[in-house]
Amino acid sequence: MSLGDRITAMSERLAREATRAGLQAGDIERLCRVFANVAETRAVRIGNREHQLVLHTARTVLILIEDCGANDATLLCAAAALDTSDRMLMPELDTLPLEPAETALIGDVCAAVAAEHPLEELLVADPRVRLLAVSEALDHARHLHLQPAAEWPPMYDQACAVHLPIAQRTHDALARRFHWWCDMFRTRYLRD
C-alpha cells in the first residue's frame, strides 16, 4: 500500500471515529480536509512519504477520540494540524480550513509547550490546551524509538518530567498510558 493510500485510509478512519464520537457531517469533512492537507505538507517537507511523522496529527486525533472520548470539533481539528515537536512540519495555518478558535487553540498549545517552564504553563492552562498538549506528546513518545538514539534521553526526560505530570492532572487514561510508556521506554531503550 502506498502512503497516498495510507493518508486516504487514515482520513476514512478519522471520519468513522468522528462519526461514532457524534461530530456533525460538516465538522467531519473539515477534520479530514485539515488532516489530508497537513499530511501532504508533512510528506513534502520530510522528503519521505513513508516516514511515520506523516500520520502523526491523525494519531493525535485518534488518541483524543478513542482514549479521551473527545467529541469537540474545535479540539479535534486543532489536533489534526498540531506538531509541537517540529513546527517546520506544520503548514501555515492560514492555508488550512481552520476556524479562528482552532487556530487560537493551536497557538496556545505551542506557546505553553515552548515556554521557559512548560510544566508551570501547562498546569495553569485551559483544560483543552492541556488535553491537546498531552495527547500530541503521547503520540510523539509512542514513536520515539523510531528517532535517532541521540534524541531519546532529552525527549524521554521531557515526556516524563512534563507531560506525565500534566497527564495525571488532565485525564486518567492518558496518565495511565504515559506512566506505562515512561516505565517501558526506560527499561527497554535506556538501559546502560
C-alpha positions in Angstrom: 0.0 0.0 0.0 1.4 3.4 -0.9 1.5 6.2 1.6 -1.0 8.1 -0.5 -3.4 5.2 0.2 -2.4 5.4 3.9 -3.4 9.0 4.0 -6.7 8.2 2.4 -7.2 5.2 4.7 -6.4 7.4 7.7 -8.8 10.1 6.6 -11.5 7.4 6.3 -10.7 6.1 9.8 -10.9 9.6 11.2 -14.3 10.0 9.5 -15.6 6.8 11.0 -14.3 7.6 14.5 -15.5 11.2 14.4 -18.9 9.9 13.3 -19.0 7.5 16.3 -18.0 10.4 18.5 -21.0 12.3 17.3 -19.5 15.1 15.2 -21.6 16.8 12.6 -21.0 15.9 8.9 -19.5 19.3 8.1 -17.1 19.1 11.0 -16.1 15.6 10.0 -15.4 16.7 6.4 -13.4 19.7 7.6 -11.4 17.5 10.1 -10.5 15.1 7.2 -9.5 18.0 4.9 -7.3 19.5 7.6 -5.6 16.2 8.2 -5.1 15.4 4.5 -3.6 18.9 3.8 -1.3 18.6 6.8 -0.2 15.0 5.9 0.6 16.0 2.3 2.6 19.1 3.5 4.5 16.9 6.0 5.3 14.3 3.4 6.8 17.0 1.2 8.7 18.7 4.0 10.1 15.5 5.4 11.0 14.4 1.9 9.9 10.9 2.7 6.2 9.9 2.2 6.9 6.7 4.2 8.0 8.5 7.3 5.9 7.8 10.4 5.6 11.5 11.2 3.4 12.0 8.1 0.4 10.4 10.0 1.3 12.0 13.4 -1.5 14.5 13.6 -4.2 11.9 12.8 -2.9 9.7 15.5 -3.2 12.6 18.0 -6.9 13.0 16.9 -7.4 9.2 17.4 -5.9 9.4 20.9 -8.3 12.2 21.8 -11.4 10.3 20.4 -10.6 6.8 21.4 -8.8 7.3 24.8 -10.4 10.5 26.0 -13.9 10.3 24.4 -13.4 13.8 22.8 -16.1 15.0 20.5 -15.3 18.7 20.4 -14.7 19.6 16.7 -12.6 22.6 17.7 -10.2 20.4 19.7 -10.1 17.7 17.1 -9.5 20.0 14.1 -6.7 21.7 16.1 -5.2 18.4 16.8 -5.2 17.5 13.1 -2.9 20.4 12.4 -0.6 20.5 15.5 3.0 19.4 15.9 4.8 20.9 18.8 7.9 18.8 18.2 8.8 20.3 14.8 7.0 23.4 13.8 8.6 23.2 10.3 6.3 20.2 9.7 3.2 22.3 10.3 1.8 24.0 7.2 0.9 27.7 7.5 -2.3 27.7 9.5 -4.0 30.2 7.2 -3.8 27.7 4.4 -5.9 25.2 6.3 -9.7 25.2 6.7 -9.4 26.0 10.4 -11.8 28.2 12.4 -10.3 31.1 14.4 -10.9 29.2 17.7 -8.9 26.2 16.3 -6.0 28.4 15.3 -6.1 30.1 18.7 -6.0 26.7 20.5 -3.0 25.6 18.4 -1.2 28.9 19.3 -2.0 28.4 23.0 -0.6 24.8 23.0 2.5 25.8 21.1 3.1 28.8 23.4 2.7 26.6 26.6 5.0 23.8 25.3 7.7 26.3 24.1 7.6 28.3 27.3 10.7 28.5 29.5 8.8 26.5 32.1 6.3 24.3 30.2 5.2 22.4 33.3 4.1 25.5 35.0 2.5 26.9 31.9 0.5 23.8 31.2 -0.6 23.5 34.8 -2.4 26.8 34.6 -3.6 26.3 31.0 -7.1 25.8 29.8 -8.1 22.1 30.2 -8.4 21.8 26.4 -4.8 23.1 26.0 -3.6 20.5 28.5 -5.6 17.7 26.8 -4.3 18.5 23.4 -0.7 19.0 24.5 -0.6 15.7 26.4 -2.3 13.7 23.6 0.0 15.1 21.0 3.1 14.4 23.2 1.9 10.8 23.8 1.9 10.1 20.1 5.5 11.5 19.8 6.5 9.4 22.8 5.0 6.3 21.4 7.2 6.7 18.3 10.4 8.0 20.0 12.2 4.6 19.4 12.0 5.4 15.6 14.0 8.6 16.1 17.8 8.7 16.3 19.0 7.3 19.7 20.8 10.6 20.5 17.3 12.2 20.7 16.0 9.7 23.2 17.3 10.9 26.6 16.1 14.6 26.3 12.8 13.7 24.8 12.2 10.9 27.4 13.1 13.3 30.2 10.6 15.9 28.9 7.9 13.4 28.4 8.3 12.0 32.0 9.0 15.3 33.7 6.5 17.5 32.0 3.8 15.5 30.1 3.3 12.7 32.6 2.5 15.1 35.5 0.2 17.1 33.2 -1.5 13.9 32.1 -2.0 13.0 35.7 -3.9 16.2 36.2 -5.8 16.1 33.0 -7.1 12.6 32.1 -6.9 9.2 33.8 -6.4 7.2 30.6 -3.7 9.5 29.3 -2.0 9.3 32.7 -2.0 5.5 32.6 -0.7 5.4 29.1 2.1 7.9 29.8 3.1 6.1 33.0 3.3 2.8 31.2 5.3 4.3 28.4 7.8 6.0 30.7 8.5 2.7 32.5 8.6 0.7 29.3 10.9 3.1 27.4 13.3 3.4 30.3 13.5 -0.4 30.7 13.6 -1.3 27.0 15.6 1.5 25.4 17.6 3.5 28.1 19.4 0.7 29.9 23.2 1.2 30.2 
